[in-house]
Amino acid sequence: MNNYCLTYLFSIDLSSTQLSRSSKPTLVSTGLNSLDHILGGEGYPEKSAVLLVGAPGVGKEALGYWFTHSGLSQGDFCLYVTRLSAREILKDSKAFGVNYEQRVPFWVAGDGGQLKCDVNDLSGLSFNIKDILKKNNPRRIRIVTDIVSTLLMMSSPNTVYKFLSQLISEIKQHDAVVLATLEDGMHSPQVITAMQQLFDGVVEFRVYEEGLKFTPILRIRKMIGVTPSTGYYNFSFTKNGLELSAYAK
């Protein structure tokens, strides 16, 4: 994992690259000023589901760390649903400058959480998440999960699609935003497209290779309430944060 943490270093001409919103919905900060900016100024739309797509190790998990860290500092209820142990997430988050020592999310984890994350029991997993939502209503809720690719490897795409569709619908009944990661390269293009269709927003991470040079880039593939943009941004993790700049091949 990358040893760097995240901050706001933004050197783009925002008048020409910033995504514009057709309306002014309530927004929920990503926890990163640079990312908030290209999303229209303040973050993800309320009551939305956002998918982060990228290869393993590209750094997409860091967006989940900062999202929950920002929420905890604002008094939001934060739920982390992971196939990993809570200890593994805590260790990895520190590499990106996120320290949960004073405030921690509610864990539904493979190990070390308040509840066990059993990816073989979709009914039980759905029940636990819905129960947590009800118990914390009407607080603002932030959810982060890394189980989508695992579910797709263990169950049929149709089963996972139905499960996620029903769960996202339930989540949207609350003042909640969910952030989910999907591992690029593990699934067919058709499956990835189906998953992207389910979510209100998709943030796409890639690594552009030219000879021996590797350039990590991202784009907002879609976001509800945001005018579509085809622009990519260079991104890098620095000792101060997430640096974004306009990508030019």
C-alpha positions in Angstrom: 0.0 0.0 0.0 1.0 3.6 -0.5 2.8 5.3 2.4 1.5 8.7 1.6 -1.4 10.6 3.1 -4.0 12.9 1.5 -4.6 16.7 1.3 -5.8 19.4 -1.0 -3.4 20.5 -3.7 -5.4 21.6 -6.7 -3.8 23.4 -9.6 -6.4 23.2 -12.3 -8.2 26.1 -14.0 -11.5 25.4 -12.5 -13.4 27.7 -14.8 -12.8 25.2 -17.6 -12.6 21.8 -15.8 -15.0 22.0 -12.9 -18.1 19.8 -13.2 -21.3 21.9 -13.1 -24.5 21.0 -11.4 -27.9 21.5 -13.0 -29.5 22.0 -9.6 -28.4 22.5 -6.0 -29.0 19.3 -4.0 -27.6 18.9 -0.5 -24.1 17.6 -0.8 -22.0 15.4 1.5 -18.3 16.2 1.7 -15.9 13.5 0.4 -13.4 14.6 3.1 -11.1 15.8 0.4 -11.3 19.4 -0.8 -9.8 18.6 -4.2 -12.3 15.9 -4.9 -15.2 18.0 -3.6 -14.2 20.8 -6.0 -14.5 18.7 -9.2 -17.8 17.4 -7.9 -19.2 20.8 -7.9 -17.9 22.3 -4.7 -19.1 20.2 -1.7 -19.1 16.5 -2.4 -21.4 13.6 -3.1 -25.2 14.1 -3.5 -27.3 13.2 -0.5 -29.1 9.9 -0.5 -26.8 8.5 -3.2 -24.8 5.4 -3.9 -21.3 5.9 -5.4 -19.1 3.2 -6.9 -15.3 3.5 -7.0 -13.9 1.3 -9.8 -10.2 0.5 -10.1 -7.5 -2.1 -10.0 -6.3 -3.5 -6.7 -3.7 -1.2 -5.1 -4.6 1.9 -7.1 -5.7 3.8 -3.9 -9.5 3.9 -4.3 -9.9 2.6 -0.7 -8.4 5.9 0.6 -11.6 7.7 -0.6 -13.6 5.6 1.8 -11.2 6.3 4.7 -11.4 10.0 4.2 -15.2 9.9 3.7 -15.8 8.2 7.0 -13.1 10.2 8.8 -14.8 13.4 7.7 -18.2 12.1 8.7 -17.1 11.1 12.2 -15.6 14.6 12.8 -19.0 16.1 11.9 -21.0 13.7 14.1 -22.4 11.5 11.4 -22.9 7.8 12.0 -20.4 5.9 9.9 -20.7 2.2 9.0 -17.8 0.2 7.5 -18.7 -3.1 5.9 -15.6 -5.1 5.0 -14.5 -8.6 4.2 -11.3 -7.8 6.0 -10.6 -7.4 9.7 -11.1 -4.1 11.3 -7.5 -4.1 12.3 -6.4 -4.4 8.6 -8.5 -1.4 7.7 -7.1 0.7 10.6 -3.6 -0.2 9.6 -4.1 0.6 5.9 -5.9 3.9 6.6 -2.9 5.2 8.5 -0.8 4.9 5.4 -3.1 7.5 3.8 -3.0 9.8 6.9 -6.3 8.8 8.4 -6.2 8.0 12.1 -9.3 6.6 13.7 -7.9 6.6 17.2 -10.4 9.1 18.7 -13.4 8.2 16.6 -14.0 4.9 14.8 -16.8 3.7 12.5 -19.2 0.9 13.4 -17.7 -2.2 12.0 -19.4 -5.1 10.2 -16.1 -6.9 9.5 -14.6 -10.2 8.7 -13.0 -10.0 12.1 -12.8 -7.6 15.0 -16.1 -5.8 14.3 -19.3 -5.2 16.4 -20.9 -7.6 13.8 -19.5 -10.3 11.6 -19.4 -9.8 7.9 -20.4 -13.1 6.4 -20.4 -12.8 2.6 -22.0 -16.2 2.3 -25.1 -15.0 4.1 -26.7 -12.3 2.0 -29.9 -12.3 3.9 -28.2 -11.9 7.2 -25.9 -9.2 5.9 -28.9 -7.3 4.5 -30.8 -7.7 7.8 -27.9 -6.4 9.8 -27.3 -3.3 7.6 -31.0 -2.4 7.5 -31.3 -2.8 11.3 -28.3 -0.5 11.8 -29.9 2.1 9.5 -33.2 2.0 11.5 -31.5 2.3 14.8 -29.5 5.4 13.7 -32.3 7.2 11.9 -32.6 10.2 11.6 -28.9 10.9 11.8 -26.9 11.4 8.7 -25.3 8.1 7.8 -22.2 7.3 5.8 -21.5 3.8 4.6 -18.3 2.4 3.0 -18.0 -1.2 1.8 -15.4 -3.3 -0.1 -17.5 -6.5 -0.5 -18.9 -6.0 -4.0 -16.2 -7.9 -5.9 -16.1 -10.6 -3.3 -19.9 -11.1 -3.7 -19.5 -11.3 -7.4 -16.9 -14.0 -7.2 -19.0 -16.1 -4.8 -22.5 -15.6 -6.2 -24.0 -15.1 -9.6 -24.1 -11.6 -11.0 -27.9 -11.7 -11.1 -28.0 -12.6 -7.4 -25.6 -9.8 -6.5 -27.4 -7.3 -8.7 -30.7 -8.1 -7.0 -29.2 -7.9 -3.5 -27.5 -4.6 -4.1 -30.5 -3.1 -5.9 -32.7 -3.9 -2.9 -30.1 -2.7 -0.4 -29.4 0.6 -2.1 -33.2 1.3 -2.3 -33.4 0.7 1.4 -30.4 2.9 2.1 -32.0 5.8 0.1 -34.9 5.8 2.5 -32.5 7.3 5.1 -30.3 10.3 5.1 -27.4 8.2 3.9 -24.6 8.0 1.3 -22.9 4.7 0.5 -19.5 4.4 -1.1 -18.6 1.0 -2.6 -15.4 -0.3 -4.2 -15.2 -2.6 -7.2 -12.0 -4.3 -8.4 -11.3 -3.7 -12.0 -9.9 -6.7 -13.9 -11.8 -9.3 -11.9 -15.1 -9.2 -13.7 -16.3 -9.1 -17.3 -17.1 -5.8 -19.0 -20.8 -6.7 -18.9 -20.8 -7.3 -15.2 -18.9 -4.0 -14.5 -21.4 -2.1 -16.7 -24.3 -3.7 -14.8 -22.8 -2.6 -11.5 -22.2 0.9 -12.7 -25.8 1.1 -13.9 -27.0 0.4 -10.3 -25.1 3.3 -8.7 -25.9 7.1 -8.9 -22.2 7.9 -9.3 -19.1 6.2 -10.6 -15.5 7.3 -10.0 -13.1 5.5 -12.3 -9.4 4.9 -11.4 -6.9 3.9 -14.1 -3.2 3.7 -14.6 -2.0 5.0 -18.0 1.1 3.2 -19.2 3.5 4.6 -21.8 6.8 2.7 -22.0 8.2 2.6 -18.5 6.1 5.5 -17.3 3.0 4.9 -15.3 0.5 7.7 -14.7 -2.5 7.2 -12.3 -5.6 9.0 -13.5 -9.2 9.3 -12.5 -12.4 10.6 -13.8 -16.0 11.2 -12.7 -17.7 8.7 -15.1 -21.1 9.8 -13.9 -22.7 11.5 -10.9 -26.3 12.2 -10.4 -27.0 16.0 -10.6 -23.7 16.6 -12.4 -23.2 17.4 -16.0 -21.3 14.5 -17.6 -17.6 15.1 -18.3 -15.0 13.1 -20.2 -12.1 14.8 -18.6 -9.4 12.8 -16.7 -7.3 14.1 -13.8 -3.9 13.0 -12.8 -3.9 12.0 -9.1 -1.2 11.3 -6.6 -1.0 10.8 -2.9 1.4 13.2 -1.2 2.4 13.8 2.4 -0.3 16.5 2.5 -3.1 14.9 0.7 -4.7 14.1 -2.7 -3.2 16.1 -5.6 -5.3 16.5 -8.7 -4.4 18.2 -11.9 -5.8 18.2 -15.4 -4.6 15.2 -17.4 -3.1 15.8 -20.8 -1.8 12.8 -22.8 
